[in-house]
């Protein structure tokens, strides 16, 4: 009884396996029929690429590249201030009043020393941002650089109501008072500046200059030494130390300081504009010490660096005159008088030269001009 049942089960099992095998072959055949060919894949990829390209082309320019303001910031941070200023101006034009583009344009213009353009940008910015302390302080600085000291002080007063001033801000306030020839207030605010920022070397330098101008020589010396403590190779501070030593009749120390300033300056980075001052001061002091032959070389350098400075020409002319080099002295002294026609000292030295050249009429004319200018200066002094 059991055997037929087993045969029947075996037959059923064989049929089932056959059906399963046929079913699998059918599915594989169907999948093979549905699978794309390599040509179809290539065509599909090309269609996707074309569709993406069309989509990108349809996007606005701002979605494809950084906006104008961001481009301006990148140019500003890289030091390309000319490009930055133009990009910020375009950003403001594209979306007026929606960003700080005008403020940053003004900063770029300041770096370019385009103070009139910076002034305009800041005033436009303040129309929509009237409480911006940063803009008010910057406009105060711009007005200072435009030699509008009183207007600058008014802006700094307004700005201080928005945020406390920094040491640099107080320094510019002090410099405004120097422009106004108000040295007591200049010293007051420059002292405040170095209290606020004890390592602000520019504030210390200008404080030293203010002390020196007011004949507070000991305090000037301390200020210049403080600059050199902050920056041990500061040429301006070393040169001014020479002036301090010279005022104290320490001739050797003064000459050494001037020469040290010149050495540091000549070793400085290429591209930095050298100052004629240490050369002029050294040459002038050597001239006073009757060392005119030594004075000629530094004074020649001073004229080279500052060809529009009448003092440089006059001192070089004097060195040539005292050395008996009359032909060399003449163009220097005549140029000094041309550049500063109201300076009696230049006319006096030119008169001495003409006298040495036996040109009596020309010498007389220069001496008479000297007297006339001296009388004019005397009449202006308060009695």
C-alpha positions as CSV (number, residue, x, y, z in Angstrom):
1,X,0.0,0.0,0.0
2,X,2.9,2.4,0.8
3,X,4.9,1.9,-2.4
4,X,2.4,3.5,-4.9
5,X,2.1,6.5,-2.5
6,X,5.9,7.0,-2.6
7,X,5.9,6.7,-6.4
8,X,3.2,9.2,-6.7
9,X,5.0,11.6,-4.4
10,X,8.2,11.1,-6.5
11,X,6.3,11.8,-9.7
12,X,4.8,14.9,-8.2
13,X,8.2,16.1,-7.0
14,X,9.7,15.7,-10.5
15,X,6.9,17.7,-12.1
16,X,7.3,20.4,-9.5
17,X,11.1,20.6,-10.2
18,X,10.4,20.7,-13.9
19,X,7.9,23.5,-13.6
20,X,10.3,25.5,-11.3
21,X,13.1,25.1,-13.8
22,X,11.0,26.3,-16.7
23,X,9.7,29.2,-14.6
24,X,13.3,30.3,-13.8
25,X,14.3,30.1,-17.4
26,X,11.3,32.2,-18.3
27,X,12.1,34.9,-15.8
28,X,15.8,35.0,-16.9
29,X,14.7,35.4,-20.5
30,X,12.3,38.1,-19.6
31,X,15.0,40.0,-17.7
32,X,17.4,39.7,-20.6
33,X,14.8,41.1,-22.9
34,X,14.2,44.1,-20.5
35,X,18.0,44.9,-19.9
36,X,19.2,48.0,-21.7
37,X,22.0,47.7,-24.3
38,X,25.3,49.7,-23.9
39,X,24.1,52.0,-26.7
40,X,20.9,52.7,-24.8
41,X,22.9,53.5,-21.6
42,X,25.2,56.0,-23.5
43,X,22.2,57.7,-25.0
44,X,20.5,58.0,-21.6
45,X,23.6,59.5,-20.0
46,X,23.9,62.0,-22.8
47,X,20.3,63.0,-22.3
48,X,20.9,63.5,-18.6
49,X,24.0,65.7,-19.2
50,X,22.1,67.9,-21.7
51,X,19.2,68.3,-19.3
52,X,21.6,69.3,-16.5
53,X,23.4,71.8,-18.7
54,X,20.1,73.4,-19.8
55,X,19.1,73.7,-16.1
56,X,22.3,75.4,-15.1
57,X,22.1,77.8,-18.0
58,X,18.6,78.7,-16.9
59,X,19.7,79.6,-13.4
60,X,20.3,83.2,-12.5
61,X,24.0,84.4,-12.6
62,X,24.0,84.9,-8.8
63,X,23.2,81.2,-8.3
64,X,26.2,80.2,-10.5
65,X,28.9,82.4,-8.9
66,X,29.5,84.3,-5.6
67,X,27.4,87.5,-5.3
68,X,29.1,90.9,-5.9
69,X,29.4,91.7,-2.2
70,X,31.1,88.4,-1.5
71,X,33.4,89.0,-4.4
72,X,34.2,92.4,-3.0
73,X,35.1,91.0,0.4
74,X,37.4,88.4,-1.2
75,X,39.2,91.2,-3.2
76,X,39.4,93.4,-0.1
77,X,40.9,90.6,2.0
78,X,43.5,89.9,-0.7
79,X,44.5,93.6,-0.7
80,X,43.1,94.3,-4.2
81,X,41.4,97.5,-2.9
82,X,40.7,99.0,-6.4
83,X,38.7,95.9,-7.5
84,X,37.0,95.7,-4.1
85,X,35.8,99.3,-4.3
86,X,34.3,98.7,-7.7
87,X,32.6,95.4,-6.7
88,X,31.1,97.0,-3.5
89,X,29.8,99.9,-5.6
90,X,28.2,97.5,-8.0
91,X,26.7,95.5,-5.1
92,X,25.1,98.6,-3.6
93,X,23.8,99.6,-7.0
94,X,22.2,96.1,-7.5
95,X,20.5,96.1,-4.1
96,X,20.6,99.6,-2.5
97,X,20.7,99.7,1.3
98,X,20.5,95.9,1.8
99,X,24.2,95.3,2.8
100,X,27.3,97.0,4.2
101,X,28.6,97.5,0.7
102,X,29.0,101.3,1.0
103,X,30.8,100.9,4.3
104,X,33.3,98.5,2.8
105,X,33.6,100.6,-0.3
106,X,34.7,103.5,1.9
107,X,37.2,101.3,3.7
108,X,38.7,100.3,0.3
109,X,38.8,104.0,-0.8
110,X,40.6,104.9,2.4
111,X,43.3,102.3,1.6
112,X,43.6,103.8,-1.8
113,X,43.7,107.3,-0.2
114,X,40.7,108.3,-2.3
115,X,39.2,110.3,0.6
116,X,36.7,112.3,-1.3
117,X,35.1,109.1,-2.7
118,X,35.2,107.5,0.8
119,X,33.5,110.6,2.2
120,X,30.6,110.3,-0.3
121,X,30.2,106.5,0.3
122,X,30.1,107.0,4.1
123,X,27.5,109.8,3.9
124,X,25.3,107.7,1.7
125,X,25.7,104.7,4.1
126,X,24.8,106.8,7.1
127,X,21.5,107.8,5.5
128,X,20.3,104.3,6.0
129,X,22.5,103.4,9.0
130,X,22.5,106.6,11.0
131,X,23.5,104.9,14.3
132,X,26.6,103.1,12.9
133,X,29.4,104.0,15.2
134,X,31.9,102.4,12.9
135,X,30.8,104.6,10.0
136,X,30.9,107.7,12.1
137,X,34.4,107.0,13.3
138,X,35.6,106.2,9.8
139,X,34.1,109.4,8.4
140,X,35.8,111.3,11.2
141,X,39.1,109.8,10.1
142,X,38.4,110.7,6.5
143,X,37.7,114.3,7.4
144,X,40.9,114.4,9.4
145,X,42.8,113.2,6.3
146,X,41.1,115.9,4.3
147,X,42.5,118.5,6.8
148,X,39.0,119.3,8.1
149,X,40.0,119.1,11.7
150,X,36.9,120.8,13.3
151,X,34.5,118.8,11.2
152,X,36.4,115.6,12.1
153,X,36.2,116.4,15.9
154,X,32.4,116.9,15.5
155,X,32.1,113.4,14.0
156,X,34.2,111.8,16.7
157,X,32.0,113.4,19.3
158,X,28.9,111.9,17.6
159,X,30.6,108.5,17.2
160,X,31.6,108.4,20.9
161,X,27.9,108.5,21.8
162,X,27.5,105.2,19.9
163,X,30.5,103.3,21.2
164,X,33.6,104.1,23.3
165,X,36.7,105.3,21.2
166,X,39.7,103.0,20.7
167,X,43.3,104.2,21.2
168,X,43.5,104.8,17.5
169,X,40.4,106.9,17.6
170,X,41.8,109.0,20.4
171,X,45.1,109.3,18.5
172,X,43.2,110.9,15.6
173,X,41.4,113.3,17.9
174,X,44.8,114.4,19.2
175,X,46.1,114.9,15.7
176,X,43.1,117.0,14.9
177,X,44.1,119.4,17.7
178,X,47.6,119.5,16.3
179,X,46.1,120.6,13.0
180,X,44.3,123.3,14.9
181,X,47.6,124.3,16.6
182,X,46.0,123.4,20.0
183,X,48.9,121.5,21.6
184,X,47.6,121.3,25.1
185,X,44.5,119.5,23.9
186,X,46.5,117.4,21.5
187,X,48.8,116.2,24.3
188,X,45.8,115.5,26.5
189,X,44.1,113.2,23.9
190,X,47.3,111.6,22.8
191,X,48.1,110.7,26.5
192,X,44.5,109.2,26.7
193,X,45.3,107.2,23.5
194,X,48.4,105.6,25.0
195,X,46.5,104.9,28.3
196,X,43.8,103.1,26.2
197,X,46.4,101.2,24.1
198,X,49.8,101.2,25.8
199,X,51.5,99.5,22.8
200,X,50.1,101.8,20.1
201,X,53.4,103.0,18.7
202,X,51.9,105.7,16.4
203,X,50.2,107.3,19.4
204,X,53.5,107.3,21.3
205,X,55.3,108.7,18.3
206,X,52.9,111.6,17.8
207,X,52.8,112.2,21.6
208,X,56.6,112.5,21.5
209,X,56.4,115.0,18.6
210,X,53.8,117.1,20.5
211,X,56.1,117.1,23.6
212,X,59.1,118.1,21.4
213,X,57.1,120.9,19.8
214,X,56.2,122.3,23.2
215,X,59.9,121.9,24.3
216,X,59.0,119.2,26.8
217,X,62.2,117.5,25.9
218,X,62.5,114.9,28.7
219,X,59.0,113.7,28.0
220,X,59.6,113.6,24.3
221,X,62.7,111.4,24.8
222,X,60.7,109.0,27.0
223,X,58.0,108.8,24.3
224,X,60.4,108.0,21.5
225,X,62.2,105.4,23.6
226,X,58.8,103.8,24.2
227,X,58.3,103.6,20.4
228,X,61.7,101.9,20.1
229,X,60.7,99.5,22.9
230,X,57.7,98.5,20.9
231,X,59.5,98.5,17.5
232,X,63.3,98.4,18.0
233,X,64.1,99.5,14.4
234,X,61.6,102.3,14.1
235,X,63.4,104.9,11.9
236,X,61.2,107.9,12.7
237,X,61.6,107.4,16.5
238,X,65.4,107.1,16.1
239,X,65.6,110.2,13.9
240,X,63.5,112.1,16.5
241,X,65.8,110.9,19.3
242,X,68.5,112.6,17.3
243,X,66.6,115.9,17.4
244,X,66.2,115.5,21.2
245,X,69.9,114.9,21.6
246,X,70.7,117.8,19.4
247,X,68.4,120.1,21.4
248,X,70.4,119.0,24.5
249,X,73.7,119.9,22.8
250,X,74.6,116.2,22.7
251,X,76.1,116.5,19.2
252,X,77.8,113.1,19.0
253,X,74.7,111.2,20.3
254,X,72.6,113.1,17.8
255,X,74.9,112.3,14.8
256,X,74.9,108.6,15.9
257,X,71.1,108.6,16.1
258,X,70.7,110.1,12.6
259,X,73.2,107.6,11.1
260,X,71.4,104.8,12.9
261,X,68.1,105.9,11.4
262,X,69.7,106.1,8.0
263,X,71.2,102.6,8.3
264,X,67.8,101.1,9.4
265,X,66.0,102.9,6.6
266,X,68.4,101.7,3.9
267,X,68.1,98.1,5.2
268,X,64.3,98.3,5.2
269,X,62.1,96.4,2.7
270,X,62.2,97.4,-0.9
271,X,59.1,99.4,-1.9
272,X,58.8,101.4,1.3
273,X,59.3,105.1,0.6
274,X,62.4,106.3,2.4
275,X,62.3,109.6,4.3
276,X,64.6,112.5,3.6
277,X,64.5,113.7,7.2
278,X,67.4,111.7,8.7
279,X,69.6,112.8,5.8
280,X,68.5,116.4,6.1
281,X,69.0,116.4,9.9
282,X,72.4,114.8,9.7
283,X,73.6,117.1,6.9
284,X,72.3,120.2,8.7
285,X,74.0,119.3,12.0
286,X,77.3,118.6,10.2
287,X,77.0,121.9,8.5
288,X,76.5,123.6,11.8
289,X,79.7,121.9,13.0
290,X,81.6,123.4,10.1
291,X,81.9,119.9,8.6
292,X,80.5,121.0,5.2
293,X,82.4,118.4,3.2
294,X,80.8,115.6,5.2
295,X,77.4,117.3,5.0
296,X,77.2,117.3,1.2
297,X,76.5,113.6,0.7
298,X,73.6,113.3,3.1
299,X,72.1,116.6,1.8
300,X,72.4,115.4,-1.8
301,X,70.4,112.3,-0.8
302,X,67.8,114.6,1.0
303,X,67.3,116.6,-2.3
304,X,67.0,113.3,-4.2
305,X,64.3,112.0,-1.9
306,X,62.5,115.4,-1.6
307,X,63.1,117.5,-4.7
308,X,60.2,119.8,-3.9
309,X,61.5,120.6,-0.4
310,X,63.1,124.1,-0.4
311,X,64.9,123.5,2.9
312,X,66.8,120.5,1.4
313,X,67.9,122.6,-1.6
314,X,68.9,125.6,0.6
315,X,71.0,123.4,3.0
316,X,72.8,121.7,0.1
317,X,73.4,125.1,-1.5
318,X,74.9,126.3,1.8
319,X,77.2,123.3,2.0
320,X,78.4,123.9,-1.5
321,X,78.8,127.7,-0.8
322,X,80.8,127.1,2.3
323,X,83.0,124.5,0.4
324,X,83.7,127.1,-2.3
325,X,81.7,125.2,-4.9
326,X,79.9,128.2,-6.2
327,X,78.8,126.7,-9.5
328,X,77.1,123.8,-7.6
329,X,75.6,126.2,-5.0
330,X,73.8,128.5,-7.5
331,X,71.2,126.1,-8.9
332,X,70.4,124.8,-5.4
333,X,69.9,128.2,-3.8
334,X,67.9,129.5,-6.8
335,X,65.6,126.5,-6.6
336,X,65.2,127.0,-2.9
337,X,64.0,130.6,-3.5
338,X,61.7,129.5,-6.3
339,X,60.1,126.9,-4.1
340,X,59.8,129.2,-1.1
341,X,59.7,132.8,-2.4
342,X,58.6,134.2,1.0
343,X,61.3,132.6,3.0
344,X,63.9,135.3,4.0
345,X,66.6,132.7,4.8
346,X,66.7,131.5,1.2
347,X,67.0,135.0,-0.2
348,X,69.8,135.8,2.3
349,X,71.8,132.7,1.3
350,X,71.3,133.5,-2.4
351,X,72.5,137.1,-1.8
352,X,75.6,135.7,-0.2
353,X,76.3,133.5,-3.2
354,X,75.8,136.4,-5.7
355,X,78.2,138.5,-3.5
356,X,80.8,135.7,-3.8
357,X,80.2,135.7,-7.6
358,X,80.8,139.5,-7.7
359,X,77.2,140.0,-9.0
360,X,76.6,143.1,-6.8
361,X,73.3,144.2,-8.2
362,X,71.8,140.7,-7.8
363,X,73.2,140.4,-4.3
364,X,71.8,143.8,-3.3
365,X,68.3,142.8,-4.6
366,X,68.4,139.6,-2.6
367,X,69.5,141.3,0.6
368,X,66.8,143.9,0.2
369,X,64.2,141.2,-0.3
370,X,65.4,139.5,2.8
371,X,64.9,142.7,4.9
372,X,61.4,143.2,3.4
373,X,60.3,139.7,4.3
374,X,61.7,140.0,7.8
375,X,59.8,143.2,8.4
376,X,56.7,141.6,7.1
377,X,57.1,138.6,9.4
378,X,57.8,140.9,12.3
379,X,54.7,142.9,11.7
380,X,52.6,139.7,12.0
381,X,53.9,138.8,15.4
382,X,51.8,139.9,18.4
383,X,53.4,142.7,20.4
